[in-house]
Amino acid sequence: MPQRILVADDDRVFGEAIGLYLGRHGYETRWVADGAGVLAALEQGHWDVLVTDISMPGNEGLELLSALKGAPYPLPVILVTGHPTLSTAITSLRHDAVDYLTKPLDFGKLGEAVGRAIERRRTLEAVSRAREQLEEWSSTLASLQSVLLPSASPAPVAERSAPRPVERAADGPDPLAGLDPEARASLSPREEELLLALAQGVNTRDLARRFFISEHTVRNHLKAIYRKLGVHSRTELFSRMTAWNRRA
């Protein structure tokens, strides 16, 4: 499958010229004219790199960089501008943009920047897959331990030491506040992330896209969650979660 490059620029001629150049080098490209178009394209499918103009509607203050940084791992971004400033250059560094290119554009440098961005994307995906595999192994180990050594309570080291990101507003309620602490501690970090997302009404397909994993992996995580929380279906899980919130 060719790598997919999303090109955003309010100058259609310039945006399509980038697309033609990258297309000749084997990339699949799509042009959009503004920040709203970028967000819509990201909702509709998977993209490997974003090449975006700085001065265009929906990105005047580099809002796109802030929005993309909230993903499990950010989409590699290459910034292009006809009006370079120290402020935008510093902001691009803070948001870990792959490159900051100026117009008139050197297409050779663009090709090199896209190559670096693709390598970054592959590395991030490999790390994510390794993390998924580690969590699956940890979950399997915990299940075996509970069967072979039922009196042993500590969770595997990988689960105890890993951070537990919480996907909710800082000032909002914790959807899992009423969950028994011991049951919550039995969940791996990724299982807790998925459970919090489920509480927000996210379906299996969108869970896979949000966490950059396959739907098969999502279903395996859900099976582990059901087993650890003593439920047998999503309906029963939601009913239990409602009861937790009432207790909390």
N, C-alpha and C positions, 0 to 999 in steps of 0.2 A: 504494500500500500504506500502511495506517495505521501510525504510529509505535507501537512495542510497549513498554509500560511494565510492569516487574515490580515488584510491591508486596509488601513483606515486613513482617509485623507479627504478633506472637503473639496479639493481640486481633483475632479474626476479624471482629467487627462493624466495628471501626475500619478494618481493612484493606480489607474489601469496600466500605465507604463511600467510601474513596479511589478504589477501582476504579470505582464507579458515577459519581463526579464526573468522573474523567478520561474514562470511556467516553462521557459526554454531550458531551465536547469533542472527540470524534473519535479518541481513542486506543484501541488494543487493550490490554487489561490482563489480568494474571493475579495472583492472590493466593497467597502461600506463608506458612507460619507460623514459619519459622526459617532459620538460616544454611544448614543442610543442604539445605533446599528451594530456596534461592537457587542454590547451586552445582549442584544437579541440573537446575534450569530452564536455567541457562546452558549446561550440557552438551547439552541437548536442542534448543536453537535460539538464534536471534539476538534480542537485546534492545537497545533504544536507550537506556533510562534505568532505573536502579534507585532506587526510593523505599523506604527501609528504616528501621525502628525501631532505636534503639540498644540498648535493654534487652530483648533477646529471646534465646532459646537459640541458641547458635552465633555470637553477635555481642556477648557481654558486654564484651569488650575491644576492640571494633571490628576483630575478626579479618578480617571481610569486606573492609574497606578494604585491608588488607595483601595479602590474596589477589588482589584485583582489580588492584592496582597492578602485579603482575607480568605483565600482558597486554601485547601489542605497543603498544596504547594503551588506557588504562583505560576501563571503562564508566562514564559519568557517574553520580554517586551524589548523591542528596538524602537527608540524614539528618533523622529526625523523632524527638523525644524528649519525654517528659512530665517528665523530671528533668534539665534542663540543668545542666551543670557546666563550669567553666573548663577542666578536663582534657579532656573530650570535645570541647569547642569547639576547643581548640588542636590536638588530634589530627586533627579533621576538616579543619582548614586545612592541616596538614602533608601530608595525603593528597589534597589538592586536591578536596575535596567541593564540589559546585556550590552547595549551600546547607545551612544548619543551621536547621531549623524546630522550633518548640516547640508542644506541645499545651496547651490546645485549639487545634487547627489552623485557621489562616486559609486556606480553600481557594483564595481569590483569589491569595494569595502562593504557594501550591503550584503553581497554574497558571502563574504567571510563572516560577517556578523550573524547572518542566518545560520551558517554552519556551526558557530559557537553556541547559538541558542538551541539548536537541535541536540547537540551533545549534552547541554545542561538538562534539557527535557528528558533525555534518555537516562541520565544519571538519577534524576529525581524519581522517575518511574521505577528504576531498579531498586532504589532505596525503599520506596513505598511497598514494592512487592516483597522485599526482604522483611520488612516490618510485618506485613500481613502473614508471611510464612512463620515468623517467630511467634506471633500471637496465636496462630493456629496450633503450633507445637506446644505453646504454654497451656492453651486450653485443653489439648489432648492429655498433656502431662497431669494437669489438675484433675481431669476425669479419672485417669488411671490411679492417681494417688488416692482419690476418694473411695475407689473400689478396693484397692489393695491395702491401703492404710487409712481406714475410716476415722481413726482417732487423731490423725495428723491434720491440724487446722491451717498452718501457714500456706499462703498462696505461693506459686513459683516466684523466684526472684525477679524474673522479667516483668511480671505483673505488679509486684510490690514496688519496684523502683521506677516504673515508667510514669510520666506525667499524665494527669487526667484532665484534658481540656474540657471545659463545659461550654456548650453552644447555647447560651441564652444571654439576654441583655443583662448588663451588670446590675441594674436596679430591678430586674424582674424576678419573679418567683422561680424556684428550682422545681421543675416538674417531677423530680425524683425525691423531693424532700421527705416524703412519708415512707420511702422504701426502707425496709429493715437494714440497718448498717452492715450486718454480716452478709446479707444477700448482695448488697451493693458492692462490698469489698471483694466478692467472688467474681465480679465482672472484670474482664480485661479492659484496658483503656479504650480500645476500639469498640468493644461491646457497649461500654457506657456512652460513647459518642453516638453510636447507632440508636441506642435506646432514647437518648435525648432528642435525636432527629425524628424518631418515630412519634414522640410526644408532640412534635410540631406538625404532624400529619404528612411527613415525607414518605412517598411510596418506595417500593423496592428498586424500581428502575432509577429514580432520582437519587436514592441512597448510593447506588453504584456510581453514578456520575459525580456526585458530590465528593465521595471519598476515593475516586479513581481506582475502584476495584470492580471485579465482575459481579453480575447478579448472582452467579453461583456462590461466590464467596459471601455475599450479603446473606443469602439463605442459610449458609452454614453458620454464620454468626448468629442469626436469628434462632436457629435450632439450639445453639449453646445458651442463648439468653433465656429461651423458654424453659430449658432443662434446669438452669440455675435458679430461676424464679418460680419454678413449680407450676407453670402454665402450659397449655397445649395448643394455643392459637393466638392470633393477633387480637381477636375479639376479647378473649379472656384476659390478655395482657392489658388492653385498654381499660377493661372493667377494673382490673387490679390497680392500675395506675390512678384511676379516679378515686378509688378507696384510699390510696396512699395520700393523695392531695387533701382529702377530707380530714385525714388524721393529722396531716401537717398543718 
